[in-house]
């Protein structure tokens, strides 16, 4: 029998929206401030998945310049009806304070790989909107936000009819169908129809260790008609601190061709420092919020229940009538930049990879990045990175960079957001009048240069410098080489927890993504000094390797 091993989508792949079209399953995930927007994976068996596309790949589809950390794309909803794919997504512009300024859009495509239509803005009532297809009618279902300080920010789950002739919502039809529970902050709603009932699946409790998913149902779509599933919540790890996976909740339901049911949800895998309790703090989720799949059965009263209990399982029985279908890897362990487009696993921040940021053709076989704003900028970063998807891995690159100012630096990054990142960089030391290697870290927006006067001098005859990042679950470090053969470890060990959701949420907003590793060129002097990267290598190690 097939076994699903959770998480099925490791590394930052949050807020899954899962559907099936014939014999193929698709999952769409949030991407927040990373560009292009929305990740879509496909599978034939719910076990093996591959990344195939990002629908929001142009500025016409998504303009996030200036968006704050962890704004941008929240909880996309993917559906299929009328011979095409429908994608509802939210672009959040303000995350702090009483307001959630946001724009909900709709885009469609007949092929999952595109082209996707130019988005239509539908409303801004609340985030995490989804589209429910009910016969010849369609409805937008969404969390509703209340900015007024004398009310709770959650103002119910609203249903609004969508007119497919005008491609607009009919606001006069809007009504609150589900009031949620006393936990409040209900979000990520999805509607389904089964055996005469409408079922609503919704997350609550915030996307931290208190996260959970609840289910309500009703015979109608009338206002305030949904009742919550009695007894246990549908899915949570709040009371299962020893489970391998944590934070399960927000997600979506799917059936198989033979009538089995599964639920895809976000999850996390926290780890602890050796001197910490595993319960307080519960841990540090450096891989961000990932995607897990649990099997679902329906009880005698017609309520869905997670097989194995509401804490879910690490290993889940796969569909009975399905043969395993493996895919070739979508990313090479080593990318030599021989293509004129970036590999599907690479992302940029807020804006697309254009000639302003760099080029894959100006120097064939190289990724050229032009120095732009700092890694603290929310506008123009020349920063190409990919997700951390394993607790232990090496990332490596070879770069040529000739700075003439300390305001210019380029190299290898490990990055969470504008306030939490580190970098091993080639920069200029005006006192030594030489290129040097430095290690910097931004922790809660406090910058530390670790080597200072001991920065490593680069011999004048060395054209290219090799840089490596060595991530080992609880900590990580950097190394360098001048010939690609003899490596020297830099005597700086950094705490990996600083790049986790759980660390960022303690003092700073914007904790919805996950750690990335990649290449960056900074030149805030404004001369746009280029850096040429010959390759990028990402090698996952066995979990036991240190």
C-alpha positions as CSV (number, residue, x, y, z in Angstrom):
1,X,0.0,0.0,0.0
2,X,1.1,3.5,-0.7
3,X,2.3,5.5,2.3
4,X,2.1,9.3,2.4
5,X,5.1,10.6,4.4
6,X,4.4,14.0,5.9
7,X,5.2,16.7,5.1
8,X,4.5,16.1,1.4
9,X,5.8,19.6,0.5
10,X,8.8,20.3,2.7
11,X,9.9,23.8,3.4
12,X,7.8,27.0,3.1
13,X,4.6,25.7,1.4
14,X,1.8,27.1,3.6
15,X,-2.0,27.4,3.3
16,X,-2.5,24.6,0.8
17,X,-5.5,24.6,-1.5
18,X,-5.9,21.1,-3.0
19,X,-8.1,19.9,-5.9
20,X,-8.3,16.9,-8.2
21,X,-8.9,17.1,-12.0
22,X,-9.5,13.6,-13.4
23,X,-6.5,11.6,-12.1
24,X,-4.2,14.5,-11.2
25,X,-4.1,16.4,-7.9
26,X,-2.9,20.0,-7.6
27,X,-1.9,22.0,-4.6
28,X,-1.6,25.8,-4.6
29,X,0.4,27.5,-1.8
30,X,0.9,31.0,-0.4
31,X,4.1,32.8,-1.4
32,X,3.7,36.1,0.5
33,X,6.3,38.6,-0.6
34,X,8.3,36.2,-2.8
35,X,7.9,36.4,-6.5
36,X,6.5,34.9,-8.7
37,X,3.3,34.5,-6.8
38,X,1.6,31.2,-5.8
39,X,3.3,27.8,-6.1
40,X,1.5,25.0,-7.7
41,X,2.6,21.3,-7.4
42,X,1.0,18.3,-9.1
43,X,0.7,14.6,-8.1
44,X,-0.9,11.5,-9.4
45,X,-0.8,9.6,-6.1
46,X,-0.8,12.1,-3.2
47,X,2.6,10.8,-2.3
48,X,5.0,12.2,-5.0
49,X,4.8,15.9,-5.9
50,X,6.6,18.2,-8.3
51,X,6.6,22.0,-8.6
52,X,5.2,22.9,-12.0
53,X,4.3,26.6,-12.2
54,X,3.7,30.0,-10.6
55,X,0.6,31.6,-12.1
56,X,1.4,35.2,-11.0
57,X,4.5,35.7,-13.0
58,X,4.2,39.3,-14.3
59,X,3.7,42.7,-12.7
60,X,0.3,42.7,-14.4
61,X,-0.6,39.7,-12.4
62,X,1.1,40.9,-9.2
63,X,2.7,44.2,-8.1
64,X,4.2,43.9,-4.6
65,X,6.8,46.6,-4.6
66,X,6.9,48.1,-1.2
67,X,4.8,45.4,0.4
68,X,5.9,44.7,4.0
69,X,7.4,41.4,5.2
70,X,4.9,38.6,5.1
71,X,2.3,40.6,3.2
72,X,1.6,39.9,-0.5
73,X,0.0,36.6,-1.4
74,X,-2.1,35.1,1.4
75,X,-3.9,31.8,1.1
76,X,-4.7,31.3,-2.6
77,X,-7.7,29.2,-3.5
78,X,-7.5,26.9,-6.6
79,X,-10.6,25.4,-8.1
80,X,-11.7,23.8,-11.3
81,X,-15.1,24.3,-13.0
82,X,-16.6,25.0,-16.5
83,X,-13.5,23.5,-18.2
84,X,-11.0,25.9,-16.6
85,X,-8.9,26.6,-13.5
86,X,-10.0,29.4,-11.2
87,X,-7.5,31.1,-8.8
88,X,-8.6,33.5,-6.1
89,X,-5.7,35.2,-4.3
90,X,-5.2,38.0,-1.8
91,X,-2.5,40.7,-2.1
92,X,-2.1,42.2,1.4
93,X,-0.7,45.7,1.6
94,X,-0.9,46.4,5.3
95,X,-0.3,43.9,8.0
96,X,0.3,45.9,11.2
97,X,-2.2,47.9,13.2
98,X,-6.0,48.0,13.1
99,X,-6.3,47.7,9.3
100,X,-5.7,44.9,6.8
101,X,-5.6,46.7,3.5
102,X,-5.9,44.0,0.9
103,X,-7.1,43.3,-2.6
104,X,-8.7,40.0,-3.7
105,X,-8.3,39.0,-7.3
106,X,-9.5,36.3,-9.7
107,X,-7.5,34.9,-12.6
108,X,-8.4,31.8,-14.8
109,X,-6.6,29.5,-17.2
110,X,-7.6,26.5,-19.3
111,X,-4.2,24.9,-18.7
112,X,-2.7,24.8,-15.2
113,X,0.6,26.0,-16.7
114,X,-1.0,29.0,-18.2
115,X,-1.3,31.5,-19.6
116,X,-3.4,32.9,-16.8
117,X,-5.7,35.8,-17.5
118,X,-5.1,39.3,-16.3
119,X,-6.5,39.4,-12.7
120,X,-9.9,40.9,-11.9
121,X,-10.1,42.7,-8.6
122,X,-13.2,41.4,-6.8
123,X,-13.1,43.1,-3.3
124,X,-11.2,43.8,-0.2
125,X,-13.6,42.7,2.5
126,X,-11.3,40.1,4.0
127,X,-8.4,37.9,3.3
128,X,-8.2,34.1,2.6
129,X,-11.1,34.2,0.1
130,X,-12.2,31.1,-1.8
131,X,-14.6,30.5,-4.7
132,X,-17.4,28.0,-4.3
133,X,-19.0,26.5,-7.4
134,X,-22.6,25.4,-6.6
135,X,-24.3,24.2,-9.7
136,X,-24.9,27.3,-11.9
137,X,-24.0,29.7,-9.1
138,X,-20.7,30.8,-7.7
139,X,-19.9,32.4,-4.4
140,X,-16.9,34.1,-2.8
141,X,-16.3,32.9,0.7
142,X,-14.0,34.9,2.9
143,X,-13.0,35.9,6.4
144,X,-14.3,39.4,7.2
145,X,-12.0,42.0,8.9
146,X,-13.3,44.6,11.4
147,X,-10.9,47.4,12.2
148,X,-13.0,48.9,15.0
149,X,-11.2,48.7,18.3
150,X,-14.4,47.9,20.2
151,X,-15.0,44.7,18.2
152,X,-12.9,41.6,17.6
153,X,-11.1,41.8,14.2
154,X,-12.9,38.6,13.1
155,X,-16.4,39.5,11.9
156,X,-17.6,36.1,10.6
157,X,-17.3,34.2,7.3
158,X,-19.1,36.1,4.6
159,X,-20.7,34.6,1.4
160,X,-21.2,36.8,-1.6
161,X,-22.6,35.8,-5.0
162,X,-20.4,36.1,-8.0
163,X,-21.9,37.0,-11.4
164,X,-20.1,35.2,-14.2
165,X,-21.7,37.4,-16.9
166,X,-20.2,40.6,-15.5
167,X,-17.4,38.9,-13.6
168,X,-18.3,40.9,-10.6
169,X,-19.5,40.3,-7.1
170,X,-23.0,41.2,-6.1
171,X,-22.4,42.9,-2.7
172,X,-26.1,43.2,-2.0
173,X,-26.1,39.3,-1.7
174,X,-23.4,39.3,1.0
175,X,-24.3,37.6,4.3
176,X,-22.5,36.1,7.3
177,X,-23.0,32.3,7.1
178,X,-20.7,31.2,9.9
179,X,-19.9,33.0,13.1
180,X,-17.0,30.7,14.1
181,X,-16.3,29.6,17.6
182,X,-15.2,31.3,20.8
183,X,-11.6,30.8,19.7
184,X,-12.2,33.6,17.1
185,X,-9.8,34.6,14.3
186,X,-11.5,32.2,11.9
187,X,-9.9,32.2,8.5
188,X,-9.1,30.2,5.4
189,X,-12.7,29.1,4.7
190,X,-13.5,26.5,2.1
191,X,-17.0,25.3,1.2
192,X,-18.0,21.8,0.0
193,X,-21.3,20.1,-0.7
194,X,-21.9,16.4,0.2
195,X,-25.0,14.3,0.9
196,X,-27.3,17.2,1.2
197,X,-25.1,19.3,3.5
198,X,-22.9,22.3,2.9
199,X,-19.7,21.9,4.9
200,X,-17.4,24.7,5.8
201,X,-13.8,24.0,6.7
202,X,-12.0,26.9,8.4
203,X,-8.9,27.6,10.5
204,X,-8.8,29.3,13.8
205,X,-6.5,30.1,16.7
206,X,-3.8,31.9,14.7
207,X,-1.1,30.1,12.6
208,X,1.1,29.2,15.6
209,X,1.1,26.2,18.0
210,X,-2.5,27.0,18.9
211,X,-3.6,26.6,15.3
212,X,-6.5,24.3,14.5
213,X,-9.1,23.5,11.9
214,X,-12.9,23.4,12.6
215,X,-15.8,22.2,10.5
216,X,-19.3,23.5,10.3
217,X,-22.3,22.4,8.2
218,X,-25.7,23.6,7.1
219,X,-28.6,22.4,4.8
220,X,-28.6,25.9,3.3
221,X,-26.4,28.9,2.6
222,X,-28.6,31.2,4.7
223,X,-27.2,33.7,7.1
224,X,-25.8,32.3,10.4
225,X,-27.0,28.8,9.4
226,X,-23.8,26.8,10.0
227,X,-23.3,24.8,13.2
228,X,-19.9,23.7,14.4
229,X,-18.9,20.0,14.5
230,X,-19.6,18.7,18.0
231,X,-16.9,17.3,20.2
232,X,-13.3,17.4,19.0
233,X,-12.0,20.0,16.6
234,X,-11.3,18.5,13.2
235,X,-7.5,19.0,13.3
236,X,-5.0,20.4,15.7
237,X,-1.6,19.8,17.4
238,X,-2.2,22.2,20.2
239,X,-2.7,19.3,22.6
240,X,-0.2,16.9,20.9
241,X,3.2,18.5,21.7
242,X,5.0,15.2,21.1
243,X,3.8,14.8,17.5
244,X,6.5,15.0,14.8
245,X,4.4,17.5,12.9
246,X,2.8,20.6,14.6
247,X,0.6,23.6,13.8
248,X,-1.7,21.6,11.5
249,X,-4.9,23.4,10.5
250,X,-5.5,25.7,7.5
251,X,-6.1,23.7,4.4
252,X,-8.6,22.0,2.0
253,X,-10.4,18.8,1.3
254,X,-10.2,16.5,-1.7
255,X,-11.6,13.2,-2.8
256,X,-10.1,10.4,-4.9
257,X,-11.6,8.8,-8.0
258,X,-12.6,5.8,-5.9
259,X,-14.3,8.0,-3.2
260,X,-11.7,8.2,-0.5
261,X,-11.1,11.5,1.2
262,X,-8.0,13.4,2.2
263,X,-7.2,16.8,3.8
264,X,-4.1,18.9,3.0
265,X,-3.1,21.3,5.7
266,X,-0.2,23.5,6.7
267,X,2.1,22.1,9.3
268,X,5.5,22.7,10.8
269,X,8.4,20.7,12.2
270,X,10.0,22.6,15.1
271,X,13.3,21.6,16.7
272,X,14.8,22.6,20.0
273,X,18.2,23.6,21.2
274,X,19.8,21.0,23.4
275,X,19.4,23.1,26.5
276,X,15.7,23.8,25.9
277,X,12.5,22.0,27.0
278,X,10.6,20.5,24.1
279,X,7.4,22.0,25.5
280,X,8.3,25.6,26.3
281,X,9.4,26.8,23.9
282,X,7.8,24.2,21.7
283,X,10.5,24.8,19.1
284,X,11.8,26.7,16.2
285,X,10.4,26.1,12.7
286,X,13.2,27.1,10.4
287,X,11.6,25.3,7.4
288,X,8.5,27.5,7.8
289,X,5.0,26.2,7.4
290,X,4.9,23.1,5.2
291,X,2.1,21.0,3.7
292,X,0.9,17.7,5.2
293,X,-1.9,15.4,4.0
294,X,-4.2,13.4,6.4
295,X,-6.8,10.8,5.6
296,X,-10.4,11.6,6.4
297,X,-13.4,9.4,7.1
298,X,-17.0,10.4,7.7
299,X,-18.7,9.2,10.9
300,X,-22.3,7.9,11.3
301,X,-23.6,11.4,11.8
302,X,-22.0,12.7,8.6
303,X,-19.1,14.6,10.2
304,X,-15.5,14.3,8.9
305,X,-12.9,12.9,11.2
306,X,-9.1,12.7,10.7
307,X,-8.0,9.1,10.7
308,X,-5.8,8.5,13.8
309,X,-7.3,11.3,15.8
310,X,-7.2,15.1,15.5
311,X,-3.4,15.3,15.9
312,X,-3.0,13.6,12.5
313,X,-0.2,11.2,11.6
314,X,3.3,11.4,10.1
315,X,2.7,8.3,7.9
316,X,-0.7,8.1,6.3
317,X,-2.2,5.3,4.1
318,X,-2.3,6.5,0.5
319,X,-5.2,5.9,-1.9
320,X,-6.0,2.2,-2.2
321,X,-6.7,2.1,-6.0
322,X,-3.7,4.2,-7.0
323,X,-0.3,3.1,-8.3
324,X,2.8,5.0,-7.3
325,X,3.8,7.7,-9.7
326,X,7.3,9.2,-9.3
327,X,8.5,12.4,-11.0
328,X,11.9,13.5,-12.1
329,X,13.3,16.2,-9.9
330,X,12.3,19.7,-10.8
331,X,15.6,21.2,-9.7
332,X,19.2,20.2,-10.4
333,X,21.4,19.9,-7.4
334,X,23.8,22.1,-9.3
335,X,22.5,24.9,-11.5
336,X,25.2,26.2,-13.9
337,X,22.9,28.9,-15.2
338,X,23.0,27.7,-18.8
339,X,19.3,28.5,-19.3
340,X,18.1,32.0,-20.2
341,X,15.4,31.7,-17.4
342,X,15.7,31.0,-13.7
343,X,14.9,27.5,-12.5
344,X,11.4,27.2,-11.2
345,X,12.7,26.8,-7.6
346,X,14.3,30.2,-7.5
347,X,12.5,33.3,-6.3
348,X,13.0,37.0,-6.0
349,X,11.5,39.4,-3.5
350,X,8.4,41.4,-4.4
351,X,9.4,42.1,-8.0
352,X,10.2,39.9,-11.0
353,X,13.7,39.1,-12.2
354,X,14.3,41.7,-14.9
355,X,17.2,43.5,-16.4
356,X,17.1,45.9,-13.5
357,X,18.1,43.0,-11.2
358,X,20.3,41.0,-13.4
359,X,20.8,38.8,-16.5
360,X,21.3,35.2,-17.5
361,X,22.4,36.1,-21.0
362,X,24.8,39.0,-20.7
363,X,27.5,36.6,-19.6
364,X,26.4,33.2,-20.9
365,X,26.7,30.5,-18.2
366,X,26.5,33.0,-15.4
367,X,23.9,34.7,-13.3
368,X,24.8,38.3,-13.3
369,X,23.2,40.4,-10.5
370,X,23.5,44.2,-10.5
371,X,24.0,45.7,-7.1
372,X,20.8,47.4,-5.8
373,X,19.2,48.2,-2.5
374,X,20.1,46.4,0.8
375,X,18.6,43.2,2.0
376,X,16.5,45.4,4.3
377,X,14.7,47.0,1.4
378,X,11.1,46.3,0.4
379,X,11.5,47.7,-3.1
380,X,14.5,46.6,-5.2
381,X,16.7,43.7,-4.0
382,X,19.0,41.9,-6.4
383,X,18.5,38.7,-4.5
384,X,17.8,35.3,-6.0
385,X,17.1,32.5,-3.5
386,X,15.4,29.2,-2.9
387,X,13.7,27.6,0.1
388,X,15.4,25.7,2.9
389,X,13.7,22.3,2.4
390,X,15.9,20.2,4.7
391,X,17.3,20.6,8.2
392,X,20.8,19.8,7.0
393,X,22.1,21.0,3.7
394,X,25.0,22.7,2.0
395,X,24.6,25.6,-0.4
396,X,27.5,26.7,-2.5
397,X,28.3,29.3,-5.2
398,X,31.3,30.7,-7.1
399,X,31.3,34.5,-7.6
400,X,33.3,37.2,-9.2
401,X,32.8,40.7,-7.7
402,X,35.0,43.7,-7.7
403,X,33.7,46.3,-5.3
404,X,35.4,49.7,-4.8
405,X,33.3,50.8,-1.7
406,X,32.2,49.2,1.5
407,X,28.7,50.1,0.4
408,X,29.0,47.3,-2.2
409,X,28.9,43.6,-1.3
410,X,27.8,40.4,-2.9
411,X,27.7,36.7,-1.9
412,X,25.7,34.0,-0.3
413,X,22.7,34.6,1.9
414,X,20.5,32.9,4.4
415,X,17.3,35.0,4.7
416,X,14.0,35.1,6.5
417,X,12.9,38.7,6.1
418,X,14.2,42.3,6.0
419,X,15.0,42.2,9.7
420,X,16.4,38.7,10.0
421,X,19.1,37.5,7.6
422,X,22.8,36.8,7.3
423,X,25.3,36.9,4.5
424,X,28.9,35.8,3.7
425,X,30.0,38.6,1.4
426,X,32.8,40.0,-0.7
427,X,33.2,43.7,0.0
428,X,35.8,46.4,0.0
429,X,38.0,47.4,3.0
430,X,39.0,51.0,2.5
431,X,41.8,50.7,5.1
432,X,43.4,47.6,3.7
433,X,42.5,48.8,0.2
434,X,41.6,45.2,-0.6
435,X,38.6,43.0,-1.3
436,X,37.7,41.1,1.8
437,X,35.3,38.4,3.0
438,X,33.0,39.4,5.8
439,X,30.0,37.7,7.6
440,X,27.1,39.9,8.6
441,X,23.9,39.1,10.4
442,X,20.7,41.2,10.9
443,X,18.9,40.0,14.1
444,X,15.7,41.9,14.9
445,X,17.1,44.7,12.7
446,X,20.4,45.0,14.6
447,X,23.3,44.4,12.3
448,X,26.5,42.7,13.4
449,X,29.7,42.4,11.3
450,X,31.5,39.4,12.8
451,X,35.0,39.7,11.3
452,X,35.6,43.5,11.2
453,X,39.4,44.1,11.3
454,X,39.9,40.3,10.9
455,X,38.0,40.2,7.6
456,X,39.6,37.7,5.2
457,X,41.7,39.3,2.6
458,X,41.2,38.1,-1.0
459,X,44.5,37.9,-2.9
460,X,44.7,40.3,-5.8
461,X,45.3,37.4,-8.3
462,X,42.1,35.6,-7.2
463,X,39.3,36.3,-9.7
464,X,36.6,34.1,-8.4
465,X,35.7,33.3,-4.8
466,X,33.9,30.1,-3.7
467,X,31.4,30.5,-0.9
468,X,29.5,27.8,1.1
469,X,26.8,27.8,3.7
470,X,26.6,24.7,6.0
471,X,23.2,24.4,7.7
472,X,23.0,21.8,10.5
473,X,19.5,22.1,12.0
474,X,20.2,24.2,15.1
475,X,23.1,26.3,13.7
476,X,24.8,27.2,10.5
477,X,28.1,28.5,9.4
478,X,30.0,29.7,6.3
479,X,33.2,28.6,4.5
480,X,35.2,30.0,1.6
481,X,37.8,28.7,-1.0
482,X,40.0,30.5,-3.5
483,X,40.4,27.4,-5.7
484,X,37.2,25.4,-5.2
485,X,39.2,22.5,-3.7
486,X,40.6,23.6,-0.3
487,X,37.8,25.0,1.9
488,X,38.3,27.1,5.0
489,X,35.6,27.3,7.7
490,X,34.9,30.8,8.9
491,X,34.9,30.8,12.7
492,X,31.4,32.2,13.1
493,X,28.5,29.9,14.2
494,X,25.0,31.4,13.8
495,X,21.8,30.3,15.6
496,X,19.4,29.0,13.0
497,X,16.5,29.8,15.2
498,X,16.8,33.4,14.2
499,X,15.5,32.4,10.8
500,X,12.4,30.7,12.1
501,X,8.7,31.7,12.2
502,X,8.7,31.3,16.0
503,X,11.6,33.6,16.7
504,X,10.3,36.4,14.4
505,X,6.8,36.3,15.9
506,X,8.2,37.0,19.4
507,X,9.1,40.7,18.7
508,X,8.4,41.5,15.1
509,X,5.4,41.1,12.8
510,X,5.7,39.2,9.5
511,X,6.4,35.6,10.4
512,X,4.5,33.6,7.7
513,X,7.3,32.5,5.4
514,X,10.4,30.4,6.0
515,X,14.2,30.5,5.6
516,X,15.7,30.9,2.1
517,X,19.3,30.5,0.8
518,X,20.6,32.3,-2.2
519,X,22.7,34.9,-4.0
520,X,22.6,38.6,-3.6
521,X,24.4,41.8,-4.8
522,X,24.1,45.0,-2.9
523,X,25.3,48.4,-4.0
524,X,23.5,51.1,-2.1
525,X,26.0,53.6,-3.4
526,X,23.9,53.6,-6.5
527,X,26.6,52.5,-9.0
528,X,25.0,49.0,-9.6
529,X,28.3,47.1,-9.5
530,X,27.7,43.7,-11.0
531,X,28.4,40.3,-9.5
532,X,28.8,37.2,-11.7
533,X,27.7,33.9,-10.1
534,X,29.0,30.8,-12.0
535,X,26.7,28.3,-10.4
536,X,24.5,27.6,-7.4
537,X,24.6,24.2,-5.7
538,X,22.1,23.0,-3.1
539,X,22.8,19.6,-1.5
540,X,20.5,18.1,1.1
541,X,22.2,15.9,3.6
542,X,20.8,12.9,5.6
543,X,19.1,14.1,8.8
544,X,21.8,12.4,10.9
545,X,24.6,14.2,9.2
546,X,26.2,17.1,11.0
